[in-house]
C-alpha cells in the first residue's frame, strides 16, 4: 500500500516462497525518470498472512523499472523457490554484484557478479553484462558501472556467464563473438552491435534459453537513426555447448519454458502470423498456441500444478482505446479464455517507466500477483485468487 510505490518487476521468477506466505517486492519513492546509481530502492517481503505487512530486508542501487533488481527466492531443498533464501542485484565498490540473504538466520553473503536468472536446482546463476544491456537498451540494464567495451561491436571477452551460487566461481560460457559468427539468413552480423537479454534456465536445469539481439548502433548513439533491434532465440547446454538457434525469425519476444523440451514464445516465424508458438527444443517442430484467444503479445507463464493446461498472460495498454491492460487465463485443452480483469494505465506511465502487469503465480498455482497503476496513480501490487478457476 501507499504512500510509497511497490512492485516486483519481471514475470518469470519466484516472487512467493514455497510456503505461500511471503511475497517479495521493491519499494520506491522517486519520480518517474530513469534511475541513477544514487537511487536506492528498498527490498522487502509482504506477509500475506498478517494483513499484508511490509517487512524490509535490504536495499539496492542496481535496478530498472522493468525488471527491478532480479529479486527472487533461491531454489532450495524445500521446493523450487525456497522459503529461506532471497537473492537480488546491487552495486558495490564500482561493480554489479548479487546478495543472498537467509531470512530466517539473517546471514547475508555477496557474490561477485549480478544474476539474471537461476537454475531450478539451486546450483547456478546465469547472467550477462548489465552495462552492455544499458548501452543497447536503456532501462533493461543498470547505470553506474561504465561498459569497458562500449566502443566495440562484438567484444569477445563478454557474453553469458555461469556463476556457482555457493562459491561465486564464474566463467563465460557463450560469448557475443560466438553468437555473431552465426549468420542471420545467410548474412554476416559482424558489423552490428551485439548484446544478450532475457535468460531463463529449463525446468530440469539442463538447458539455457536466451535472446541474441543486435542493432545498427548503440541506443544512445546519434547514428542509431530509427532502427531498433533484431532478435533471435538460442538454447544451449548449461556449459555453453550445443548452441541452437531455435527461432531465427528476428522477432522473438516473451517466452517461457513449458517443460524441459518445449518453449512457448511470442514471435513471427517466416511465412506465418505473429502469435504465440510452442517450440520443441533442438528441432524445427513448431505449433501455434491460442491463435484466436491469445492474439496479443504478453508476459506468458504456465500455472503450476495444472499439468501445463493453464497459461497466465496479460496485454499492453496501447492496443486498447481506454489504455486498459487485460489480465487473463487461457485453458489450452478447451481453447477457453478467462478474463481476470482490465486495468487502466495512465498515459504518463510510458516508455522506460511504464508498468506492465507482469503477472506471477504463487508456487501452488492458486494466486496471481501483478503490478498495476490503476489506483491512485501509483505502482502497487495486487493479488487475485484463481483457485476455483484452475481447479
C-alpha positions as CSV (number, residue, x, y, z in Angstrom):
1,X,0.0,0.0,0.0
2,X,1.0,3.6,-0.3
3,X,2.2,6.2,0.3
4,X,5.3,4.7,-1.4
5,X,5.1,2.7,-4.5
6,X,5.7,-1.1,-4.6
7,X,6.3,-3.5,-7.5
8,X,8.1,-6.8,-8.4
9,X,9.1,-6.5,-12.0
10,X,9.6,-9.4,-14.3
11,X,7.2,-12.3,-14.7
12,X,9.4,-15.4,-14.9
13,X,10.7,-15.5,-11.3
14,X,9.7,-16.9,-7.9
15,X,8.0,-14.0,-6.1
16,X,6.3,-16.1,-3.4
17,X,8.1,-18.5,-1.2
18,X,7.3,-22.2,-1.1
19,X,5.0,-21.9,1.9
20,X,2.9,-19.3,0.1
21,X,3.2,-16.8,2.9
22,X,5.8,-14.2,1.8
23,X,5.7,-12.2,-1.5
24,X,8.8,-10.3,-2.4
25,X,8.7,-6.7,-3.6
26,X,10.5,-3.5,-4.1
27,X,9.7,-0.1,-2.6
28,X,10.5,3.1,-4.4
29,X,10.0,6.8,-3.6
30,X,11.5,8.6,-6.6
31,X,9.7,10.3,-9.6
32,X,9.2,8.7,-12.9
33,X,12.6,9.1,-14.6
34,X,15.5,6.9,-15.5
35,X,17.2,5.7,-12.3
36,X,20.8,6.7,-11.5
37,X,23.3,4.8,-9.4
38,X,22.4,7.0,-6.5
39,X,18.7,6.0,-6.5
40,X,18.2,3.3,-3.8
41,X,15.2,1.1,-3.6
42,X,14.1,-0.9,-0.6
43,X,13.8,-4.7,-0.8
44,X,11.1,-6.3,1.3
45,X,8.5,-9.1,1.8
46,X,4.8,-8.8,2.1
47,X,3.4,-11.1,4.8
48,X,0.2,-12.4,3.1
49,X,-0.9,-13.9,6.5
50,X,-0.5,-10.8,8.5
51,X,-2.6,-8.0,6.9
52,X,-0.1,-7.7,4.1
53,X,2.6,-6.3,6.5
54,X,5.7,-5.0,4.7
55,X,9.0,-6.4,6.1
56,X,12.1,-4.6,4.9
57,X,15.1,-6.9,4.3
58,X,17.6,-4.9,2.2
59,X,18.2,-2.3,-0.5
60,X,19.7,-1.9,-3.9
61,X,21.1,0.7,-6.2
62,X,21.3,-1.6,-9.3
63,X,17.8,-1.7,-10.7
64,X,15.4,-0.7,-13.5
65,X,11.7,-0.1,-13.8
66,X,11.0,-3.2,-15.9
67,X,13.0,-6.0,-14.3
68,X,13.8,-4.4,-10.9
69,X,17.0,-5.9,-9.4
70,X,16.2,-9.5,-10.3
71,X,14.8,-10.1,-6.9
72,X,13.6,-13.7,-6.3
73,X,13.6,-16.7,-4.0
74,X,16.6,-19.1,-4.4
75,X,15.6,-22.7,-5.2
76,X,16.2,-24.9,-2.2
77,X,15.6,-28.3,-0.7
78,X,12.1,-27.4,0.3
79,X,10.9,-26.5,-3.2
80,X,11.6,-24.8,-6.5
81,X,11.7,-21.4,-4.7
82,X,12.7,-21.9,-1.2
83,X,11.3,-20.3,2.0
84,X,14.7,-19.3,3.4
85,X,17.0,-17.6,0.9
86,X,16.4,-14.5,-1.3
87,X,18.7,-13.1,-3.9
88,X,18.9,-9.6,-5.6
89,X,21.4,-7.5,-7.5
90,X,23.2,-4.5,-6.2
91,X,26.1,-2.2,-6.9
92,X,29.2,-2.3,-4.6
93,X,32.7,-0.9,-5.0
94,X,32.1,0.0,-8.6
95,X,30.8,-3.4,-9.6
96,X,27.5,-5.1,-10.1
97,X,27.1,-7.9,-7.5
98,X,24.3,-10.0,-6.0
99,X,23.4,-10.6,-2.4
100,X,21.9,-13.8,-0.9
101,X,20.1,-13.3,2.4
102,X,18.8,-16.1,4.6
103,X,15.6,-14.5,6.0
104,X,15.5,-17.0,9.0
105,X,19.0,-16.6,10.2
106,X,19.8,-13.1,8.8
107,X,23.0,-14.3,7.3
108,X,24.0,-12.5,4.1
109,X,26.7,-13.2,1.6
110,X,27.7,-11.4,-1.6
111,X,28.6,-12.9,-4.9
112,X,31.0,-11.2,-7.3
113,X,28.6,-10.9,-10.3
114,X,25.0,-9.8,-10.9
115,X,22.5,-12.5,-11.8
116,X,19.9,-12.7,-14.5
117,X,18.2,-16.0,-13.6
118,X,18.8,-19.1,-11.5
119,X,18.8,-22.8,-12.3
120,X,15.9,-24.6,-10.7
121,X,18.2,-27.0,-8.9
122,X,19.7,-24.0,-7.0
123,X,23.3,-24.6,-8.1
124,X,23.9,-21.9,-10.6
125,X,23.1,-18.4,-11.7
126,X,23.5,-17.2,-15.2
127,X,23.9,-13.6,-16.3
128,X,25.2,-11.2,-18.9
129,X,26.8,-7.8,-18.6
130,X,24.2,-5.2,-17.4
131,X,26.3,-2.3,-18.5
132,X,26.3,-3.7,-22.1
133,X,22.5,-4.0,-22.0
134,X,22.2,-0.5,-20.7
135,X,24.1,0.8,-23.7
136,X,22.0,-1.1,-26.1
137,X,18.5,-0.9,-24.5
138,X,18.4,1.6,-21.6
139,X,16.1,0.6,-18.8
140,X,16.9,-3.1,-19.0
141,X,20.5,-2.7,-17.7
142,X,21.8,-0.7,-14.8
143,X,23.5,2.7,-14.6
144,X,26.6,3.5,-12.7
145,X,29.3,1.0,-13.9
146,X,30.8,2.0,-17.2
147,X,31.0,-0.5,-20.0
148,X,34.6,-1.1,-20.8
149,X,33.6,-2.4,-24.2
150,X,31.3,0.5,-25.1
151,X,33.2,1.2,-28.3
152,X,33.3,-2.4,-29.6
153,X,30.6,-4.0,-31.7
154,X,31.4,-7.6,-30.8
155,X,33.6,-7.8,-27.7
156,X,34.8,-11.4,-27.5
157,X,35.6,-11.2,-23.8
158,X,31.9,-10.9,-22.6
159,X,28.7,-12.8,-23.2
160,X,26.7,-15.2,-21.0
161,X,28.4,-16.3,-17.8
162,X,27.5,-19.0,-15.3
163,X,28.2,-18.5,-11.6
164,X,28.3,-21.1,-8.8
165,X,25.8,-19.9,-6.1
166,X,28.0,-21.4,-3.3
167,X,31.5,-20.4,-4.3
168,X,30.9,-17.5,-6.7
169,X,33.1,-19.1,-9.3
170,X,32.2,-17.5,-12.6
171,X,33.1,-18.2,-16.3
172,X,31.8,-17.1,-19.7
173,X,30.0,-20.0,-21.3
174,X,28.9,-18.3,-24.6
175,X,30.4,-15.1,-25.9
176,X,29.0,-12.4,-28.1
177,X,31.6,-13.2,-30.7
178,X,30.4,-16.8,-30.9
179,X,26.8,-15.6,-31.5
180,X,27.9,-13.1,-34.1
181,X,29.8,-15.8,-36.0
182,X,26.4,-17.4,-36.9
183,X,24.9,-15.8,-40.0
184,X,21.4,-14.4,-40.0
185,X,19.6,-15.9,-43.0
186,X,22.9,-16.1,-44.8
187,X,24.0,-12.6,-43.9
188,X,27.0,-11.7,-41.8
189,X,26.4,-9.9,-38.5
190,X,29.9,-8.8,-37.7
191,X,29.2,-5.1,-38.5
192,X,26.3,-4.9,-36.0
193,X,26.3,-4.1,-32.3
194,X,25.5,-7.1,-30.2
195,X,24.1,-8.0,-26.8
196,X,22.2,-10.7,-24.9
197,X,19.0,-10.4,-23.0
198,X,16.3,-12.4,-21.3
199,X,17.9,-15.5,-20.0
200,X,16.0,-18.5,-18.5
201,X,17.1,-22.0,-17.4
202,X,15.0,-25.1,-18.3
203,X,12.9,-26.8,-15.5
204,X,15.4,-29.7,-15.4
205,X,18.4,-27.2,-15.1
206,X,20.0,-28.8,-18.2
207,X,19.5,-26.1,-20.9
208,X,19.5,-22.4,-21.1
209,X,17.4,-20.1,-23.3
210,X,18.4,-16.5,-24.2
211,X,17.8,-13.8,-26.8
212,X,20.6,-12.7,-29.0
213,X,20.0,-9.1,-30.2
214,X,21.8,-6.6,-32.4
215,X,21.4,-3.0,-33.6
216,X,22.9,-0.8,-36.2
217,X,24.4,1.4,-33.4
218,X,24.2,1.7,-29.6
219,X,20.9,3.1,-28.3
220,X,22.4,6.4,-27.2
221,X,24.4,6.9,-30.4
222,X,23.4,9.8,-32.7
223,X,23.9,7.3,-35.6
224,X,21.2,4.9,-34.5
225,X,18.5,6.6,-36.6
226,X,15.1,5.0,-36.4
227,X,16.4,1.4,-36.2
228,X,15.5,-0.8,-33.3
229,X,16.9,-4.2,-32.5
230,X,16.6,-7.6,-34.2
231,X,16.2,-10.8,-32.1
232,X,16.8,-14.5,-32.4
233,X,16.3,-17.1,-29.8
234,X,19.1,-19.5,-28.8
235,X,19.2,-22.5,-26.5
236,X,22.4,-24.1,-25.2
237,X,23.6,-26.5,-22.5
238,X,24.5,-25.0,-19.2
239,X,28.2,-25.1,-20.1
240,X,27.5,-23.3,-23.3
241,X,27.8,-26.4,-25.6
242,X,25.4,-27.4,-28.3
243,X,24.1,-23.8,-29.0
244,X,20.9,-24.0,-31.2
245,X,19.1,-21.2,-33.0
246,X,15.6,-22.2,-32.0
247,X,13.8,-19.2,-33.5
248,X,15.8,-17.5,-36.3
249,X,12.9,-15.2,-37.3
250,X,14.2,-11.9,-35.9
251,X,11.0,-11.3,-33.9
252,X,11.2,-13.4,-30.7
253,X,9.7,-11.6,-27.7
254,X,8.4,-13.0,-24.4
255,X,8.8,-16.7,-23.7
256,X,8.6,-19.4,-21.0
257,X,9.7,-23.0,-20.7
258,X,6.6,-25.3,-20.7
259,X,8.8,-28.3,-19.8
260,X,12.4,-29.3,-20.4
261,X,11.8,-29.8,-24.1
262,X,9.3,-27.1,-25.1
263,X,9.2,-23.3,-25.1
264,X,6.1,-21.1,-25.6
265,X,7.1,-17.8,-27.2
266,X,5.6,-14.8,-29.0
267,X,7.1,-14.4,-32.4
268,X,6.5,-14.2,-36.1
269,X,8.1,-17.2,-37.9
270,X,9.0,-16.8,-41.5
271,X,5.8,-17.1,-43.6
272,X,3.5,-17.2,-40.5
273,X,1.4,-14.8,-38.5
274,X,2.6,-13.1,-35.3
275,X,1.3,-15.3,-32.4
276,X,2.4,-17.5,-29.5
277,X,4.1,-20.7,-30.7
278,X,5.2,-23.8,-29.0
279,X,8.8,-24.8,-30.0
280,X,10.4,-28.2,-29.4
281,X,14.0,-27.6,-28.4
282,X,16.7,-28.5,-30.9
283,X,14.2,-29.3,-33.6
284,X,12.2,-27.4,-36.2
285,X,8.9,-28.6,-34.7
286,X,6.5,-25.6,-34.0
287,X,2.8,-25.2,-33.4
288,X,0.6,-22.2,-32.7
289,X,-1.0,-21.7,-29.3
290,X,-4.3,-20.0,-28.7
291,X,-4.5,-18.3,-32.2
292,X,-8.0,-16.9,-31.6
293,X,-7.6,-16.1,-27.9
294,X,-4.0,-15.2,-27.2
295,X,-3.9,-12.7,-30.0
296,X,-1.5,-10.1,-28.5
297,X,2.0,-10.2,-27.2
298,X,2.2,-10.5,-23.4
299,X,4.1,-12.0,-20.4
300,X,3.1,-15.6,-20.5
301,X,3.7,-18.3,-17.9
302,X,2.2,-21.8,-17.2
303,X,0.2,-22.0,-14.0
304,X,1.9,-24.6,-11.6
305,X,0.1,-27.8,-10.7
306,X,-2.2,-27.7,-13.7
307,X,-0.3,-30.2,-16.0
308,X,0.5,-27.2,-18.2
309,X,-3.1,-26.8,-19.1
310,X,-3.5,-23.2,-18.0
311,X,-1.5,-20.2,-19.2
312,X,-1.4,-16.9,-17.4
313,X,-1.0,-13.8,-19.6
314,X,-1.5,-10.1,-20.0
315,X,-1.7,-7.4,-22.7
316,X,-0.3,-4.0,-23.3
317,X,-2.4,-0.8,-22.9
318,X,-1.5,0.8,-26.2
319,X,-3.8,-1.5,-28.2
320,X,-6.8,-0.7,-26.1
321,X,-8.7,2.7,-26.7
322,X,-9.1,3.1,-23.0
323,X,-5.5,2.1,-22.2
324,X,-6.6,-1.0,-20.3
325,X,-4.3,-3.9,-19.7
326,X,-6.1,-7.2,-19.7
327,X,-5.1,-9.9,-17.2
328,X,-6.3,-13.4,-18.2
329,X,-6.0,-17.2,-18.1
330,X,-6.1,-19.4,-21.1
331,X,-7.1,-23.1,-20.9
332,X,-5.2,-24.9,-23.7
333,X,-7.2,-28.2,-23.9
334,X,-10.6,-26.4,-24.3
335,X,-9.4,-23.1,-26.0
336,X,-11.1,-21.1,-23.3
337,X,-10.1,-17.6,-22.2
338,X,-11.0,-16.3,-18.7
339,X,-10.5,-12.6,-18.2
340,X,-9.5,-11.8,-14.6
341,X,-9.7,-8.0,-15.0
342,X,-8.8,-5.0,-17.1
343,X,-6.7,-2.3,-15.5
344,X,-6.2,1.3,-16.6
345,X,-2.7,2.7,-17.1
346,X,-2.3,6.5,-17.1
347,X,-0.6,7.9,-20.2
348,X,2.4,9.2,-18.4
349,X,3.4,5.6,-17.5
350,X,5.1,5.0,-20.8
351,X,8.5,4.0,-22.3
352,X,11.1,3.0,-19.8
353,X,8.9,3.7,-16.7
354,X,5.7,2.0,-18.0
355,X,4.2,-0.5,-15.6
356,X,3.4,-3.8,-17.3
357,X,1.2,-6.2,-15.3
358,X,3.9,-8.9,-15.4
359,X,1.6,-11.4,-13.7
360,X,3.1,-14.1,-11.5
361,X,1.6,-17.1,-9.7
362,X,2.4,-18.5,-6.3
363,X,4.0,-21.9,-6.3
364,X,0.8,-23.6,-5.6
365,X,-0.8,-22.1,-8.7
366,X,-3.8,-20.7,-6.7
367,X,-3.0,-17.0,-6.6
368,X,-1.9,-14.4,-9.1
369,X,0.1,-11.2,-8.2
370,X,0.6,-8.4,-10.6
371,X,1.9,-4.8,-10.7
372,X,-0.5,-2.1,-11.8
373,X,-1.0,1.7,-11.8
374,X,-4.8,1.7,-12.0
375,X,-5.4,3.2,-8.5
376,X,-4.1,6.5,-7.1
377,X,-1.6,6.9,-9.9
378,X,0.9,4.6,-8.1
379,X,2.6,1.4,-8.8
380,X,1.3,-1.2,-6.4
381,X,1.0,-5.0,-6.2
382,X,-2.4,-6.7,-6.4
383,X,-3.5,-10.3,-5.7
384,X,-6.2,-12.4,-7.3
385,X,-7.4,-15.8,-6.2
386,X,-7.7,-18.2,-9.1
387,X,-8.0,-21.5,-7.2
388,X,-11.6,-22.1,-8.2
389,X,-10.9,-21.4,-11.9
390,X,-7.9,-23.7,-12.4
391,X,-9.3,-26.5,-10.3
